[in-house]
Amino acid sequence: MNTQNSEPDFDLSFLEEIADGNKEFLIESIDMFLTQTPEIFDNLSKSIALNDWSTTASLAHKVKSNLGFFGMQRIKDEIQEIETSAKAGGTDPQLAVKFESTKTAVKRSIQQLQQIKKEKEAEG
């Protein structure tokens, strides 16, 4: 994993294609991601710590579409592994470690998306 790499873990081309030049839609979509995703990841942290595999699987499933929408394929794949492991009863002994790694990548993406949102708003 490249924690030192400043290359983003996301690709906004799909979102930009859907927005079709509508900057407000793009900003609103980023804002929704910035609002929902940290909350889901906080809840995932709690459910993993509690070995609540049903909730973990449900939250992981829920966040995958957000990640896909923002072209976060690597992170989405990692969340898929976490969801699969949780559905199997948390059998992967590395699940918490994998999640922390994924959470770090998402936090970095959130910071980058906050900057992109500011830039898009400034263009207005």
GROMACS elastic network, one bead per residue, 0.5 to 0.9 nm:
[ bonds ]
;  ai    aj funct       b0    kb
    1     4     6  0.87609   500
    1     5     6  0.89040   500
    1   101     6  0.85708   500
    2     5     6  0.51531   500
    2     6     6  0.84638   500
    2     7     6  0.89098   500
    3     6     6  0.79515   500
    3   104     6  0.84697   500
    3   105     6  0.76743   500
    4     7     6  0.89817   500
    5     8     6  0.81723   500
    6     9     6  0.89036   500
    6   108     6  0.89792   500
    7    10     6  0.87183   500
    8    11     6  0.75573   500
    8    72     6  0.89671   500
    8   108     6  0.81053   500
    8   109     6  0.64369   500
    8   112     6  0.74483   500
    9    71     6  0.78927   500
    9    72     6  0.57168   500
    9    73     6  0.79647   500
    9    74     6  0.73971   500
    9    75     6  0.75548   500
    9   105     6  0.71821   500
    9   106     6  0.79801   500
    9   108     6  0.83385   500
    9   109     6  0.63177   500
   10    67     6  0.82886   500
   10    70     6  0.58379   500
   10    73     6  0.75093   500
   10    74     6  0.87481   500
   10    75     6  0.88302   500
   10   109     6  0.70438   500
   11    14     6  0.73541   500
   11    15     6  0.83610   500
   11    69     6  0.89493   500
   11    70     6  0.59527   500
   11    72     6  0.66535   500
   11    73     6  0.88006   500
   12    15     6  0.52149   500
   12    16     6  0.59530   500
   12    17     6  0.84718   500
   12    69     6  0.81017   500
   12    70     6  0.55493   500
   12    71     6  0.61907   500
   13    17     6  0.59815   500
   13    18     6  0.86171   500
   13    70     6  0.81668   500
   13    71     6  0.76515   500
   14    17     6  0.50625   500
   14    18     6  0.63224   500
   14    19     6  0.86129   500
   14    69     6  0.68524   500
   14    70     6  0.71280   500
   14    71     6  0.69494   500
   15    18     6  0.51384   500
   15    19     6  0.60783   500
   15    20     6  0.86010   500
   15    26     6  0.70379   500
   15    29     6  0.81971   500
   15    69     6  0.64062   500
   15    70     6  0.64731   500
   15    71     6  0.82199   500
   16    20     6  0.61201   500
   16    21     6  0.70404   500
   16    22     6  0.83132   500
   16    23     6  0.86750   500
   16    26     6  0.68077   500
   17    20     6  0.51706   500
   17    21     6  0.78274   500
   18    21     6  0.84700   500
   18    22     6  0.87655   500
   18    25     6  0.89228   500
   18    26     6  0.87193   500
   19    22     6  0.50335   500
   19    23     6  0.70806   500
   19    24     6  0.84710   500
   19    25     6  0.58918   500
   19    26     6  0.59437   500
   20    23     6  0.84351   500
   21    24     6  0.88944   500
   21    25     6  0.86339   500
   21    26     6  0.83955   500
   22    25     6  0.54394   500
   22    26     6  0.65191   500
   22    27     6  0.89024   500
   23    27     6  0.61439   500
   23    28     6  0.85185   500
   23   120     6  0.72168   500
   23   121     6  0.83707   500
   23   124     6  0.82590   500
   24    27     6  0.50977   500
   24    28     6  0.60043   500
   24    29     6  0.84437   500
   24   120     6  0.88067   500
   24   121     6  0.84845   500
   25    28     6  0.50900   500
   25    29     6  0.60041   500
   25    30     6  0.85707   500
   26    29     6  0.51520   500
   26    30     6  0.62335   500
   26    31     6  0.85418   500
   26   117     6  0.84232   500
   26   120     6  0.84637   500
   27    30     6  0.51689   500
   27    31     6  0.60339   500
   27    32     6  0.85799   500
   27   116     6  0.88180   500
   27   117     6  0.58743   500
   27   118     6  0.87719   500
   27   120     6  0.69506   500
   27   121     6  0.72962   500
   28    32     6  0.60653   500
   28    33     6  0.85952   500
   28   117     6  0.89266   500
   29    32     6  0.51203   500
   29    33     6  0.62865   500
   29    34     6  0.86287   500
   30    33     6  0.50944   500
   30    34     6  0.61230   500
   30    35     6  0.86188   500
   30    70     6  0.86232   500
   30   113     6  0.69074   500
   30   114     6  0.79320   500
   30   116     6  0.86790   500
   30   117     6  0.67262   500
   31    35     6  0.61503   500
   31    36     6  0.86262   500
   31   113     6  0.87721   500
   31   114     6  0.81439   500
   31   117     6  0.75634   500
   32    35     6  0.50862   500
   32    36     6  0.60051   500
   32    37     6  0.81867   500
   33    36     6  0.53064   500
   33    37     6  0.55314   500
   33    38     6  0.83261   500
   33    66     6  0.68309   500
   33    67     6  0.87310   500
   33    70     6  0.87053   500
   33   110     6  0.83693   500
   34    37     6  0.59409   500
   34    38     6  0.68350   500
   34   110     6  0.63644   500
   34   113     6  0.77604   500
   34   114     6  0.74823   500
   35    38     6  0.66063   500
   35    39     6  0.71507   500
   36    39     6  0.54660   500
   36    40     6  0.63134   500
   36    41     6  0.88135   500
   36    63     6  0.87580   500
   36    66     6  0.88325   500
   37    40     6  0.51013   500
   37    41     6  0.61544   500
   37    42     6  0.85727   500
   37    63     6  0.69851   500
   37    66     6  0.76274   500
   37    67     6  0.87776   500
   37   106     6  0.85088   500
   37   110     6  0.86516   500
   38    41     6  0.50571   500
   38    42     6  0.60606   500
   38    43     6  0.85846   500
   38   103     6  0.89937   500
   38   106     6  0.83895   500
   38   107     6  0.78632   500
   38   110     6  0.83885   500
   39    42     6  0.50843   500
   39    43     6  0.62449   500
   39    44     6  0.85610   500
   40    43     6  0.51056   500
   40    44     6  0.60844   500
   40    45     6  0.86649   500
   40    59     6  0.65733   500
   40    60     6  0.82851   500
   40    62     6  0.83714   500
   40    63     6  0.69862   500
   41    45     6  0.61566   500
   41    46     6  0.86625   500
   41    59     6  0.81874   500
   41    60     6  0.85797   500
   41    63     6  0.83736   500
   41   103     6  0.69502   500
   41   106     6  0.88018   500
   42    45     6  0.51238   500
   42    46     6  0.64692   500
   42    47     6  0.88066   500
   43    46     6  0.50745   500
   43    47     6  0.61477   500
   43    48     6  0.85706   500
   43    55     6  0.87718   500
   43    56     6  0.82488   500
   43    59     6  0.76943   500
   44    47     6  0.50934   500
   44    48     6  0.60302   500
   44    49     6  0.84359   500
   44    55     6  0.78131   500
   44    56     6  0.57065   500
   44    57     6  0.88551   500
   44    59     6  0.63995   500
   44    60     6  0.73427   500
   44    99     6  0.86105   500
   45    48     6  0.53399   500
   45    49     6  0.61492   500
   45    50     6  0.86641   500
   45    56     6  0.84980   500
   45    96     6  0.83295   500
   45    99     6  0.79507   500
   45   100     6  0.82911   500
   45   103     6  0.88694   500
   46    49     6  0.51126   500
   46    50     6  0.61969   500
   46    51     6  0.86006   500
   46    52     6  0.84146   500
   46    56     6  0.87019   500
   47    50     6  0.50715   500
   47    51     6  0.60555   500
   47    53     6  0.69877   500
   47    54     6  0.85634   500
   47    55     6  0.62091   500
   47    56     6  0.55066   500
   47    59     6  0.89395   500
   48    52     6  0.60388   500
   48    53     6  0.69274   500
   48    55     6  0.85488   500
   48    56     6  0.62486   500
   48    86     6  0.86332   500
   48    90     6  0.84977   500
   48    95     6  0.82833   500
   48    96     6  0.67513   500
   48    99     6  0.87209   500
   49    52     6  0.76733   500
   49    96     6  0.78904   500
   50    53     6  0.83903   500
   51    54     6  0.88157   500
   51    56     6  0.82137   500
   51    86     6  0.87267   500
   51    89     6  0.84768   500
   51    90     6  0.72155   500
   52    55     6  0.56789   500
   52    56     6  0.61730   500
   52    57     6  0.87555   500
   52    86     6  0.82884   500
   52    89     6  0.86745   500
   52    90     6  0.85764   500
   53    57     6  0.59555   500
   53    58     6  0.84252   500
   53    83     6  0.86084   500
   53    85     6  0.84086   500
   53    87     6  0.64754   500
   53    88     6  0.81563   500
   53    89     6  0.57990   500
   53    90     6  0.60865   500
   54    57     6  0.52940   500
   54    58     6  0.62375   500
   54    59     6  0.87081   500
   54    86     6  0.68010   500
   54    87     6  0.66656   500
   54    89     6  0.79960   500
   55    58     6  0.50124   500
   55    59     6  0.60341   500
   55    60     6  0.83973   500
   55    86     6  0.85384   500
   56    59     6  0.52720   500
   56    60     6  0.59976   500
   56    61     6  0.84652   500
   56    82     6  0.80722   500
   56    83     6  0.68586   500
   56    86     6  0.61661   500
   56    87     6  0.82890   500
   57    60     6  0.51495   500
   57    61     6  0.60687   500
   57    62     6  0.85680   500
   57    80     6  0.89962   500
   57    82     6  0.73488   500
   57    84     6  0.71827   500
   57    85     6  0.80417   500
   57    86     6  0.52173   500
   57    87     6  0.57666   500
   58    61     6  0.51629   500
   58    62     6  0.61819   500
   58    63     6  0.88441   500
   58    83     6  0.75492   500
   58    86     6  0.89504   500
   58    87     6  0.88281   500
   59    63     6  0.62396   500
   59    64     6  0.87106   500
   59    83     6  0.82104   500
   60    63     6  0.53841   500
   60    64     6  0.63655   500
   60    79     6  0.58999   500
   60    80     6  0.70837   500
   60    82     6  0.70315   500
   60    83     6  0.53792   500
   60    86     6  0.89283   500
   61    64     6  0.54490   500
   61    65     6  0.77148   500
   61    79     6  0.78527   500
   61    80     6  0.73855   500
   61    83     6  0.64443   500
   62    65     6  0.65357   500
   62    66     6  0.77709   500
   63    66     6  0.52672   500
   63    67     6  0.63802   500
   63    68     6  0.87428   500
   63    76     6  0.83296   500
   63    79     6  0.81599   500
   64    67     6  0.50788   500
   64    68     6  0.60913   500
   64    69     6  0.85638   500
   64    75     6  0.86969   500
   64    76     6  0.56107   500
   64    77     6  0.85180   500
   64    79     6  0.68809   500
   64    80     6  0.74387   500
   65    69     6  0.60513   500
   65    70     6  0.86985   500
   65    76     6  0.82928   500
   66    69     6  0.51930   500
   66    70     6  0.65712   500
   66    71     6  0.89163   500
   66    72     6  0.86836   500
   66    76     6  0.88580   500
   67    70     6  0.52990   500
   67    71     6  0.63603   500
   67    72     6  0.50802   500
   67    73     6  0.71321   500
   67    75     6  0.71942   500
   67    76     6  0.57161   500
   68    71     6  0.50309   500
   68    72     6  0.56701   500
   68    73     6  0.62739   500
   68    75     6  0.89306   500
   68    76     6  0.65296   500
   69    72     6  0.76502   500
   70    73     6  0.84565   500
   71    74     6  0.87199   500
   71    76     6  0.86494   500
   72    75     6  0.54696   500
   72    76     6  0.59033   500
   72    77     6  0.85802   500
   72   106     6  0.89197   500
   73    77     6  0.60392   500
   73    78     6  0.86131   500
   74    77     6  0.51329   500
   74    78     6  0.63698   500
   74    79     6  0.87549   500
   75    78     6  0.50240   500
   75    79     6  0.61944   500
   75    80     6  0.85518   500
   75   102     6  0.61466   500
   75   103     6  0.88140   500
   75   105     6  0.74832   500
   75   106     6  0.75824   500
   76    79     6  0.50519   500
   76    80     6  0.61361   500
   76    81     6  0.87493   500
   76   102     6  0.89943   500
   77    81     6  0.64271   500
   77    82     6  0.87951   500
   78    81     6  0.51160   500
   78    82     6  0.64000   500
   78    83     6  0.86887   500
   78    98     6  0.74821   500
   78    99     6  0.78829   500
   78   102     6  0.68134   500
   79    83     6  0.60678   500
   79    84     6  0.85329   500
   79    98     6  0.88199   500
   79    99     6  0.76225   500
   79   102     6  0.75254   500
   80    84     6  0.60883   500
   80    85     6  0.85366   500
   81    84     6  0.50935   500
   81    85     6  0.61070   500
   81    86     6  0.84980   500
   81    95     6  0.84922   500
   81    98     6  0.89374   500
   82    85     6  0.51165   500
   82    86     6  0.60135   500
   82    87     6  0.85341   500
   82    90     6  0.82985   500
   82    92     6  0.84448   500
   82    95     6  0.62855   500
   82    96     6  0.87223   500
   82    98     6  0.77277   500
   82    99     6  0.71815   500
   83    86     6  0.50823   500
   83    87     6  0.61171   500
   83    88     6  0.86228   500
   83    90     6  0.89518   500
   84    87     6  0.51554   500
   84    88     6  0.63611   500
   84    89     6  0.88849   500
   84    90     6  0.85057   500
   85    88     6  0.50435   500
   85    89     6  0.64866   500
   85    90     6  0.50660   500
   85    91     6  0.58922   500
   85    92     6  0.59128   500
   85    95     6  0.73596   500
   86    89     6  0.50183   500
   86    91     6  0.72427   500
   86    92     6  0.82419   500
   86    95     6  0.84045   500
   87    90     6  0.69798   500
   87    91     6  0.89132   500
   88    91     6  0.61801   500
   88    92     6  0.87189   500
   89    92     6  0.86080   500
   90    93     6  0.75478   500
   90    95     6  0.71923   500
   91    94     6  0.87935   500
   91    95     6  0.80778   500
   92    95     6  0.52969   500
   92    96     6  0.86588   500
   93    96     6  0.75602   500
   93    97     6  0.84618   500
   94    97     6  0.52093   500
   94    98     6  0.60328   500
   94    99     6  0.85142   500
   95    98     6  0.51276   500
   95    99     6  0.60780   500
   95   100     6  0.86842   500
   96    99     6  0.50277   500
   96   100     6  0.62292   500
   96   101     6  0.87230   500
   97   100     6  0.52013   500
   97   101     6  0.63885   500
   97   102     6  0.87083   500
   98   101     6  0.51832   500
   98   102     6  0.62223   500
   98   103     6  0.85514   500
   99   103     6  0.59201   500
   99   104     6  0.85201   500
  100   104     6  0.61542   500
  100   105     6  0.87178   500
  101   104     6  0.51955   500
  101   105     6  0.64825   500
  101   106     6  0.88034   500
  102   105     6  0.51594   500
  102   106     6  0.62476   500
  102   107     6  0.86653   500
  103   106     6  0.50574   500
  103   107     6  0.61395   500
  103   108     6  0.86511   500
  104   107     6  0.51230   500
  104   108     6  0.63216   500
  104   109     6  0.86965   500
  105   108     6  0.51468   500
  105   109     6  0.62461   500
  105   110     6  0.86601   500
  106   110     6  0.60543   500
  106   111     6  0.86578   500
  107   110     6  0.50172   500
  107   111     6  0.63765   500
  107   112     6  0.87516   500
  108   111     6  0.52447   500
  108   112     6  0.64021   500
  108   113     6  0.86963   500
  109   112     6  0.50302   500
  109   113     6  0.60110   500
  109   114     6  0.85034   500
  110   113     6  0.50062   500
  110   114     6  0.60673   500
  110   115     6  0.86702   500
  111   114     6  0.51443   500
  111   115     6  0.65246   500
  111   116     6  0.88632   500
  112   115     6  0.51937   500
  112   116     6  0.63527   500
  112   117     6  0.87059   500
  113   117     6  0.60073   500
  113   118     6  0.85221   500
  114   117     6  0.51011   500
  114   118     6  0.62935   500
  114   119     6  0.87231   500
  115   118     6  0.51026   500
  115   119     6  0.62538   500
  115   120     6  0.86754   500
  116   119     6  0.50295   500
  116   120     6  0.61296   500
  116   121     6  0.85421   500
  117   120     6  0.51079   500
  117   121     6  0.60946   500
  117   122     6  0.85229   500
  118   121     6  0.50991   500
  118   122     6  0.60771   500
  118   123     6  0.86957   500
  119   122     6  0.50304   500
  119   123     6  0.63242   500
  119   124     6  0.89659   500
  120   123     6  0.51770   500
  120   124     6  0.68104   500
  121   124     6  0.53247   500
